[in-house]
Amino acid sequence: MEEKNVAVVGAGLVGSLLAVLLAKKGMNVDVFERRPDLRKAKAIGGRSINLALSNRGFKALELAGFADEIKSIAIPMYGRKMHDIEGNLTYQPYGKEDEAIYSVSRGQLNQKLMNLADDYKNIRYRFDHACEGIELDKNEIHFKNTSTNSLEKYNYQQIFGTDGAFSAVRGSLQKTPMFNYAQEYLPHGYKELHFPANEDGTHCFDKNCLHIWPRGEFMLIALPNLDGSFTVTLFFPMKGETSFESLDTEEKVVDFFEKTFPDTLPYLPNLTKDFFENPTSTLVTIRCNPWNFEDKVLLLGDASHAVVPFYGQGLNAGMEDCTILMDLMENYKGKPEDFLATYSEKRVADGNAIADLALYNYIEMRDLAGDEDFLLRKKIERKFSDMYPNKWMPLYSQVTFSHIPYSEALAAGNKQRKIMDEVMKMEDIHDVWDEPKVIEKILSLVE
């Protein structure tokens, strides 16, 4: 392959992984990051949701040769554990017995990927470089070096924008003709809280589950960390009668948790401190099209398709971008100048599909996860899938444990939802769900 000088703007998870994959192709890669070197930070936390790595992410990590190293800093979660207001637990497995999603700290994962990238002599990190825009006719990037307060300019054959939901690279593309862009905020935000480890270093709840406290218009979730703690996230309305805005005193916060999440209070010794010191962050969906500018610039990860975190696929989708790009590089047969456009055409529909899936899954997690009818639907689906695996793969498994394109999974899921709507209309379904006639009904609708 022709040796190229390329830039990756954004040294986050997708950018650091992409840099390695491009370096393995023989390219010289400069990685620019507006923040200082994350590996020198004293503490990481306060605003980051723990990540859930699954099959799509691991496929990209395997391509880079990092899968085992990353799995060593992650904890498998085999299902959801729902906590009702009385403290009763309901368990819902994610997939088959050995299928799991993996809880991993965003900061730890980012540090690990940077350290692994350092093994490549053709990767160079440039920290404290804030992108000010791209002069597209020259493919010249302008940066403000925040450590010296100077302006710097660099030219590259190709530029890859992996600089997140509020991408400066995308900002330059948005000024070009025929570039479509949309952003939508949820009326909910999130705040990070913390369950410390027990005195003996163990976890206070089952460490191999994602814990959810669904409460209708809002929810609390907890993901395990290696040190015995849990990263806890409250997803909550930003404004209104019950909201971040209304919980404005320590007394109100404690009273709210006593009434709404009573089984968590013994494990939240720093509740009010975390609540008022940790930032309240927003939740945004970003869509754009195309993801490229000619053969010069390409957007990947959140820069092209930021999604809300409720399917645990934001990171996985960004890493899958890298897999698909590498696969296209290996097998591309078209004109070189059309390469980036071909990638964009192939991937935009999947970016839009996972955005839609993530928005729907928020409703499922906060409103339906503890609902009797919903749990029965899942039980019937699981039984049918076990009996006829070639006829029915649950939507969650298609998204999380396969490499089926997101757009195809969404279409299949919509069809399955209509089928299950019909099944749930059957007379006395809660009493007869385990009878052969229910399976026969699904079979007749699937065929």
DRENFI-944094 format. One record per atom (N, C-alpha, C, O): x, y, z; residue in one letter. Coordinates in steps of 0.1 Angstrom, whole numbers, plus 5000, padded with zeros to 4 digits. Each point is the difference from the previous one (the first is absolute). Layout:
XYZA...
//
This chain:
500849885000M499250125000M500950125000M501050015006M498550104987E500750124999E500150075014E499150005007E502150044996E500250075013E499450135000E500250094991E499049945019K499250125001K500350075013K500349945010K499650194989N500150085013N498550055002N499450074993N500149885019V498650035003V499950055014V500949995008V498050084995A499750065013A498849945005A499049974993A501050005020V498849965008V499850115010V500950035009V498050044990V499750115009V499049945011V498949974998V501750025014G499249955012G500749875004G500049904993G500550105019A500849895005A499249925011A500549945009A498150064989G499249925008G500049854996G501049964995G498049975009L500049854998L500149974985L500849914996L498350154996V500049964986V501250064993V500649934992V499950195011G501150054994G501349925003G500849984991G499449985021S501249925004S500049874993S501049954996S497849985003L499949874993L500250024985L500849924994L498650185001L500250034985L501550024997L500549954990L500150135018A501550034998A500849874999A500849994991A498949915017V500749885000V499749924987V500949954994V497850055002L499749924988L500550064988L500549934991L499650215008L500650074989L501549975000L500749984989L499950035023A501549975001A500349864995A501149984994A498149935010K500249864995K500049984985K500549914994K498850195000K499950004985K501250074994K500250014988K500750045021G501350064995G499950154999G501050064995G497950005009M499950154999M500750075012M500249945011M500350184987N500550085010N498950085006N499350084993N500449915020V498850055006V500450105011V500749975010V498850164988D500150105011D498650005007D499050034993D501049965020V498750005007V500050135008V500950025009V498150064989F499950135007F498950005010F498949944998F501450115014E499050005011E500050145007E501150055003E497750014999R500050135006R500349995015R500550105006R499349795001R500349995014R501549965002R500649964991R499950065022P501349945003P500049854999P498949944999P502250005003D500149854999D499249945012D500350035012D498749904984L499149945010L500849915010L499649985012L501549964983R500749905009R500750075011R500549945010R499650204990K500750075010K499050065010K500350075010K498449914987A498950055009A500149935014A500249885000A499550205010K500049945014K498849915002K500149905007K498750154988A498849925003A499150014988A500050114993A499349795004I499049994989I498749975005I499849905007I499250184990G498649985005G499350125001G500450114997G498349885009G499250115002G499050034989G499050075002G501449894985R499050044990R499949884989R499450024990R501249875013S500049894990S499149895004S500149945011S499150024979I499249875002I501049894997I500750004990I499349905019N500749884996N499649944987N498850024996N502049924997L499749954987L499749855000L500549925009L498750034982A499749864998A500549954987A499450034990A501749905011L500649954987L499349874997L499849915008L499950074979S499449874996S500749964986S501050054997S498349864996N500649934989N500650094989N501149984995N498250135002R500550094989R501350075004R500950014992R499150035021G501250075005G501249905000G501150034997G498649855008F501149905002F500549964986F501249974999F498050024991K500549974986K501050104996K501149964994K498750175008A500950104996A501349995009A501150024995A498849955018L501149995008L500949874996L501250015001L498149894995E500749884995E500850044987E501249954999E498250134993L500750044988L501350085003L501049994993L498950085018A501250085005A501049915008A501150045002A498449845002G500849915008G499950035015G500949965007G498150114997F499950055014F498949935008F499950035012F499349884982A498849955007A500349955014A499350025010A501849894991D500349945013D500450105011D499649995011D501250114984E500450105010E498850085005E499950045012E499249994979I498850085005I499149925008I499450055010I500449824987K499149915008K500649995014K499249985009K502150044993S500649985013S499650125009S500249995012S499350124983I499650115008I498550025000I499550115004I499849794992A498550014999A499349895008A500649895003A498250135001I499249905008I498849964991I499250084996I500649795002P498849954993P498750025007P500049975012P499050084981M498750015006M499049914991M499950034988M499549875019Y499349904992Y498550044999Y499349934993Y500250175014G498650044999G499850135008G500850055006G497949994992R499550125008R499449945013R499449905001R500850175010K499449985013K499150125003K500650105004K498149894996M499150115003M499750005015M499749905005M500350225000H499750025015H498750085000H500050124996H499049835010D498750075002D500150095013D501049995007D498050084995I500150105011I500049945014I500450055010I499149824990E500149925013E501349935002E500349945010E500550064979G501349935001G500049864994G501049935001G497850034993N499949874994N500850004987N500150114993N500549785003L500949994989L499449914989L499449905003L500750154984T499649924989T501249994991T500750104996T499749784999Y501249984992Y499549974986Y499149924997Y501650144993Q499749984986Q501349984993Q500850094997Q499649784999P501249984993P500150074986P499050024994P502250025003Y500250074987Y499949914988Y499450034990Y501249855011G500049914989G500149865004G499349965010G501449954983K500249875005K500949995012K500550115004K499749785002E500749995013E501450065000E500350065010E500449934979D501450065001D500150144994D501150054999D497850014997E500050134993E500050115010E499150005009E501750094990A500150115010A500450134993A500750004989A499050115017I500650134996I501050035011I499949955012I501150134985Y501150025010Y500150155004Y500150094992Y499849925022S500150135006S501550045000S500849935005S499550204990V501450045000V499950155003V499250074994V501849985013S500150155003S500550074987S501049964994S498350145002R500450084988R501550055001R500749984991R499650075021G501450065002G501049894999G501150014994G498749885013Q500949885000Q500249954986Q501149974995Q497850024998L500149944986L500750104991L500949964992L498950175009N500750104992N501549995003N500850014990N499649995023Q501449995003Q500649884994Q501150004995Q498249885006K500649884995K500250004985K501049964995K498050104998L500250014985L501150094997L500849974990L499450145017M501150094997M501349935003M501050024992M499149915019N501349935003N500349894989N501249994996N497849944999L500249904990L500450074987L500849944992L498650185005A500450074988A501450055000A500750014989A499950015023D501350055001D501149904995D501150044997D498549835001D500949904995D500250024985D501049944995D498350154999Y500150024985Y500950134998Y499650115004Y501549874989K500950114997K499450104990K500450125000K498649844992N499450094990N498750065006N499250054992N500649955021I498950085006I500750115009I500949975008I498650154991R500550115008R498850075006R499250054993R500849965020Y498950085007Y500550155002Y501150025003Y497950074994R500250145003R498950055009R498950024995R501449995018F499050045009F499950155001F500950074995F498149985012D499850155001D499950074987D500450114998D499049824992H499850064987H498550004997H499449904997H500050225004A498650024998A499750034985A500550104995A498749824998C499850024986C499150134998C499050015006C501550084986E499350124997E499350004987E499350094996E500949804996G499349984987G500949954990G501249995002G498349984986I500749954989I499850094987I498950034997I502250004997E500050074987E499949894990E501049944996E497750034999L499849874993L500750004986L500349894996L499850224998D500650004986D501549955001D500549954991D500250085021K501449965001K500149885009K501149945001K497850015005N500049905011N501050045011N500849925004N499150205000E500950065010E499250025013E499050075000E501549875011I499350015013I500750115008I501250015000I498050075006H500550115009H499749965015H498949965003H502150055005F499949975014F500550115008F500950084997F498549945015K500550085010K500849915010K499449925006K501950104995N500849935010N499850075013N500550115003N498749835006T499650065013T501150015010T499950075010T501149854988S501250005009S500950124997S500750055009S499349994978T500950124996T499250124996T500550114997T498149875002N499150114995N500450054986N499850114997N500649794995S500450044986S499149924990S499449905003S500550164985L499249944989L500949914991L501150054997L498549835000E500949914992E499149954989E498849985001E501949994987K499349954988K500749884995K501249995000K498049914996Y500649874995Y499249964988Y498850014999Y501949924991N499449954989N500149845000N501049955004N497949994991Y500049855000Y499349964987Y499150074995Y501249805001Q499349954989Q498549965003Q499150024992Q500749945020Q498749975005Q499950045015Q500949995008Q497950054996I499750045014I498849925004I499049994994I501149955018F499049925006F499550075013F500850025009F497950024991G499550075011G499349915010G499049944997G501750045015T499449925010T499950085013T500349955011T499350184987D500150095012D498650025006D499750115005D499549794995G498850005009G498850074995G500050054988G499049955020A498750054996A500050154996A499250044991A501750045014F500150144996F501250034992F500850095003F499449824987S501249994992S500350134993S499250064993S502149995008A500450114993A500349974985A499850084991A500549795006V500249964987V498750004992V499950054989V499049905018R498750004994R499550154998R499350034991R501150055018G499750154999G500450064987G499350084994G501949875001S500550054987S499249944989S499750074990S499949805011L499249944990L498650064999L499450004989L500150055022Q498650055001Q499950134991Q498950044997Q502250025000K500050134992K500149964985K499950104992K500149785004T500149964986T498649984995T499149965008T500750054979P498649984994P499649865001P500849915000P497950075002M499349875000M500449915012M499849885000M500750195011F500349925012F498850015009F499650125004F499849775000N498950005009N500449975014N500849925003N498550155007Y500449995014Y498850025009Y499250094997Y500649835013A499050025010A500449955013A500849915002A498850175009Q500349955013Q498750015008Q499250094998Q500649825012E498850005008E500449965014E500649905003E499150195007Y500249975014Y498849935006Y498950044997Y501449865012L498949955008L499750105011L500950085004L497949935001P499750095012P500649955013P499950065010P500849824989H500649945011H501550024999H500650014990H500150005022G501450005001G500549895009G499249915003G502150095000Y500549895009Y501050065010Y500750104997Y499549835014K501050045010K500649875005K499349905003K502050104999E500749885005E500050005015E500350115007E499449784999L500149975015L500949885002L500749964990L499449995022H501049905002H499749915012H499650045011H500449824987F499949915011F501449955003F500649944991F500050095020P501449965003P499949845002P499049945002P502250014998A500249855003A499749985015A500150095008A499449794995N499949955014N501450015006N501050014994N499049995020E501250015007E501049894996E501250025001E498349864995D500949894996D500350004986D500749914994D498950204999G500450024986G499049944990G500250014988G498749925017T499149944991T498950114995T500050115006T499249854985H499050084994H498749995009H499749895006H499650224996C498850005008C498849944994C499049965007C501050034980F499049924992F500749914991F501250004998F498049914996D500549904990D500950074990D499550094992D501749885007K500950074991K499949964985K500550074991K498849825006N499949964987N498650034993N499649934991N499950185014C498750054995C500150154998C500850075007C498449984983L499750155000L498850025008L498949944997L501250145013H498950025009H499250124996H500550114997H498149885003I499150114996I499050025010I499449905005I500350224999W498950045008W499050084991W500150125000W499049814993P499150074991P498950065007P499349945009P500450194989R499050075007R499150094991R499650115003R500149844985G499150074991G500750114992G500749974990G499350155015E500550114993E501550025002E500750094994E499949825014F501450015003F500549875005F499349915003F502150084999M500549875005M501450025005M500750114997M499849805011L501349995005L500649874994L499449905000L501950114996I500749874996I501350005007I500650105005I500049774996A501349985007A500849904992A499549894997A501750145000L500949914993L501249975008L500650105006L499949784995P501149965009P501450054995P500250014988P500650025022N501450034997N500949895006N499649935009N501750074986L500949895005L500350025015L500449905006L499650224999D500450025014D498949975010D500250025012D498749924984G498949965009G498950115001G499049975006G501250144987S499050115001S499149984988S500249924991S498750175008F499250014989F499950154996F500050095008F500149934979T499650134994T498550014999T499449924993T500050185013V498650015001V499650124992V500650115001V498349884991T499650124992T498550025001T499249904998T500550225006L498650045001L499650074987L500550104996L498549844996F499450064988F498750075005F499249935005F500750204993F499050075007F499650124992F500850064993F497949995008P499650124993P500950125004P500450015012P499950084978M500850115003M499250115008M500550075009M498249944987K499150115005K498749945004K499649894995K499650185014G498749955003G499849975015G500950035008G498049924996E499649985014E501049905007E500450035011E499949864982T501049915005T501250004990T499949934989T501250145014S501050014990S501350055007S500150025012S501049984981F501350055005F499850155005F500550045010F498750034983E499750145003E499350015014E500350095008E498849824995S499250015012S500749945012S499750045012S501249874986L500849945012L501150095003L501249974996L498550145011D501050115001D500650015014D500850095003D498849825006T500650005014T500449855004T499449914994T501550085015E500449875005E498849925005E499849884998E499350195010E498849945006E499149944989E499549895001E500350184988K499149964989K500649874993K499349914997K502050095002V500749894993V499849875008V499749904995V500750115018V499949895009V498549955001V499849885000V499350215001D498649965001D499549934987D499349905001D501250154988F499649944987F500649864999F499249914996F502050075008F500649864999F499349915010F499849884997F499950175015E499349925010E498749954995E499649885002E499750204990K498649964995K500149924987K499249914998K501950124994T500049954986T501049884998T499749914993T501450105014F501149904998F500449955014F501250015003F497949955006P500449985014P501149895002P500850015009P499249894982D501149895002D501450054997D500949925002D499250204991T501350054997T500750085011T501250015000T498050055008L500550095010L501149955009L501050075002L499049805003P501149955008P501350004992P501149995007P498950024980Y501249984992Y500450134993Y500950014992Y498450105013L500450144994L500450095011L499350105003L501949875003P500450085012P500350154995P500050095009P500349934979N500450134995N498950064991N500350084991N498449885011L499050044991L499950154997L500150044989L499850045022T499750144998T501350074994T499950094992T501249865013K501350064994K500149974985K500350104993K499549785003D500149964986D498950084992D500250054989D498649955017F498950074993F500250144997F499750054989F500950025020F500250154998F501450034994F500150114994F500849805007E501450034994E500249954986E500750064992E498649825005N500249954987N499150074990N498850045004N501649994984P499250084990P498849924996P499949885000P499150204996T498849944993T500250014985T500250114995T499949784999S500350004985S498849974992S499049945004S501150114983T498849984991T500149884992T501149944999T497850024994L499949894991L499650044987L498950054998L501949934992V499750054986V500249894990V500949925001V498250094989T500249914988T500450104988T499450104998T501649854995I500550084989I500049924987I500549885000I498950174990R500049934987R500650104989R499750125001R501049824990C500450084988C500249914988C500149885001C500150194988N500249934987N500450104990N499450104998N501749874994P500849885000P501150015012P500150115006P500549784996W501150005010W501350034995W501050005007W499150044980N501350034994N499950134992N499050054997N502250005001F500250114990F501049954990F501249995002F498249994985E500949954989E500849885005E499549915008E501750084988D500949895005D500950055011D501149945002D498650175004K500950075009K499749985015K500949985008K497850034995V499650005015V499049905002V499049984992V501149955019L498949905004L499750015015L501050015008L497849994996L499550005014L499749855004L499549924993L500950055020L499749875005L499650025015L500350115006L499049795000G499650015014G499050115002G499250034991G500850035021D499050105004D500150124991D498950074999D502249964994A500050114991A499049984989A499550104995A500249785001S499049974989S498749955005S499050024993S500949925019H498849945005H499949995015H500049895005H500050225002A499949995014A498649955004A499050054995A501049865014V498749945005V499950005015V501050015007V497849994998V499849995015V500449865004V500149914992V500350075021P500749885004P499249885003P500549905006P498250094991F499149915005F500049864994F499349915004F501550074985Y500149874994Y501549955003Y500349894996Y500550195011G501349965002G500849984987G501049935000G498650154990Q500749984987Q500750124994Q500649994989Q499550125019G500750114994G501549974997G500450034989G500349915021L501449964998L500149894989L500850004991L498349905011N500049894990N499850044986N500649954991N498550155007A499750054987A501250074994A500449994988A500350095021G501250074995G501149914997G500750024990G499549885018M501049904997M499749924987M500949964992M497850015006E499649934988E500250094988E500349944989E499650195012D500450094989D501449964995D500349994988D500649995022C501449974997C500149874992C500849994991C498549915014T500049874994T499650004986T500649954991T498350125006I499450014987I500950084991I500249974988I500450145017L501050074992L501249924996L500450004988L500149925021M501149914997M499749894990M500749974991M498049985011D499649894990D499850064986D500449944990D499150185010L499950074986L501350034994L500249984988L500850065021M501450024994M500549874994M500750014990M499149885016E500549874995E499349964987E500749944992E498050095007N499349944989N499450104990N499349964991N501150175010Y499550104991Y500449984986Y501249984997Y497850034994K500349984986K499750124991K500250014988K499250105018G499650124993G501250104998G501249975002G498450154993K501050104998K500550055013K499250025009K502150004992P500650055013P499350135005P499850025012P499850074979E499450135004E498649985006E499550095006E499949794992D498749975005D500049925012D498949975006D502350004999F500049905012F499350055012F499249935006F501150204999L499350055012L498550014998L499349985009L500350064979A498650024997A499349865001A498949995005A501849914990T499449865001T499849965014T499049945003T502050095006Y499949965014Y498850085006Y499249935007Y500750194990S498950085005S498649954996S499149985008S500849994979E498749944995E499749875007E498849975002E502249955001K499849875006K499650015014K499349915005K501150195002R499950015015R498950095006R499649985011R500050124981V499150105006V498749945005V499550035011V499949884981A498749945004A500249925013A499050005008A502149944995D500249935012D500250105012D499549975011D501150144986G500150115011G498750055004G499750025012G499450004978N498750055003N499249895008N499250035009N501049844987A499249895006A500449995015A499149985008A502250024995I500449995014I499550125008I499849985012I500150134982A499550125007A498549975004A499650035011A499649924980D498649975002D499949895011D499150015009D501749894990L500049895010L500350055014L499449965009L501650124992A500450055013A498950095006A499849995012A499550094980L498950085006L498949915004L499450035011L500349874982Y498949915004Y500449925013Y499249985009Y502049984992N500449925011N500050085013N499949945011N500250194989Y499850085012Y498649985006Y499849985012Y499250024979I498649985004I499949865006I499449985010I501249924983E500049865005E500649995014E499549935008E501750134994M500749985012M499350075012M499949955011M499650174987R499550085011R498549975003R499550005011R499749974978D498649985001D499549865000D499149965007D501649954985L499549874998L500849885007L499449905002L501850135002A500949895005A499449935012A500349885002A498850195006G499449935011G498549974998G499349965009G500250064978D498649984997D499749854997D500849934993D498150025013E499749864999E499849954986E500449904996E498850184996D499849964986D501350004992D500349914992D500650195010F501250014993F500949885004F500649944991F499550025021L500849895004L499549874994L500749914997L497950085002L499449884994L500449994985L500349904995L499650224998R500450004986R501449944998R500349924992R500650135017K501449964999K500149855003K500849934993K498450025016K500149855003K499549924989K500649904996K498350144997I499549934989I501050014988I500249904993I500350215005E501050024989E501249915002E500549934991E500050065021R501149925004R499749854997R500849924994R498050045010K499649864998K500049964985K500549904996K498850194996F499949984986F501450004993F500349924992F500650175013S501350014994S500849885003S500849954992S499149995020D500749885004D499549884991D500849914997D497950095000M499449894993M500350014985M500349904993M499750235002Y500250024985Y501150114998Y499650114996Y501649865008P501150114999P500250054986P500450114998P499249814992N500250054986N498950094995N500050064990N498949945018K498850084997K499950135008K499350104996K501449915015W499850115009W501350035009W500349925008W500350194989M501050055009M499550125006M499750104993M500249915021P499550125006P500850124996P501250004997P498050125002L500650124995L501350035008L501050044995L498949955019Y501250035008Y501249924996Y501150054999Y498749824998S501149924996S500550044986S501249994998S497950054993Q500550044987Q500950125001Q501050014993Q498650085016V500850135001V501349975008V501050064996V498949865015T501149995009T500949894998T501250015002T498349874993F500849884999F500249954986F500449894998F499350204992S500349964986S500650124993S500350105006S500049874981H500550114992H499150034988H500350064990H498449915013I498950044990I500050155000I500050075010I500049994978P499950154999P498850055008P499049955001P501350175006Y499050055009Y498750034993Y498949985005Y501250064982S498750034992S499249884998S498850005000S501949894998E499349874998E499449955013E498949955000E501850075011A499549965013A498850085004A499049945005A501050194992L498850085003L498849964992L498949995005L501349984982A498849954992A499549875005A498849985001A502149935003A499649875005A499250025013A499049935003A501650165006G499450025013G498650064998G499149975008G500650124983N498750064997N499049894997N498950005004N501649904987K499149894996K499749915012K498949965002K502150015007Q499849925012Q499150075009Q499149935007Q501050204995R499150075009R498549984996R499149985008R500650034979K498749994995K499549865003K498849985003K502049924995I499649865003I499749985014I499049945004I501950115005M499749995014M498850085005M499449965010M500350154983D498850075004D498749914998D499150005008D501049924981E498949914997E499949895010E498949965005E502349994999V500049895009V499550045014V499349935006V501050194998M499650055013M498550035001M499450025010M499949984978K498650025000K499249875002K498850005002K502049894998M499349875002M499349995014M500550065009M498449884991E499249995012E500749935011E500649904998E499450165014D500749955012D501549964998D500549905004D500250194988I501449974996I500849985013I501049924999I498850155012H500849985012H499849865005H500949955008H498049984989D499849875005D500449894990D500449895004D499550144983V500349904990V501350024993V500249924990V500650175014W501250044992W500949884997W500750004990W499349905019D500949884999D499449894992D500649894999D498250134996E499349894992E500450004986E500450104994E499549784999P500549994986P499350104991P500550044990P498250005013K499350084990K500650144999K499950074990K500949975020V500750134999V501149994990V500250094992V500649815009I501149984991I499449984985I500650054991I498349885008E499449984987E499550144994E500250024988E499350065021K499650144995K501250074995K499950074989K501249935018I501250084996I500549944986I500350074991I499749795008L500549944988L499150044988L500550034989L498249985013S499150044989S500350154996S499850034988S500650055022L500250144996L501450024995L500250104992L500849825011V501350014995V500149964986V500750064992V498649835005E500149944986E499650104989E500049974989E
//
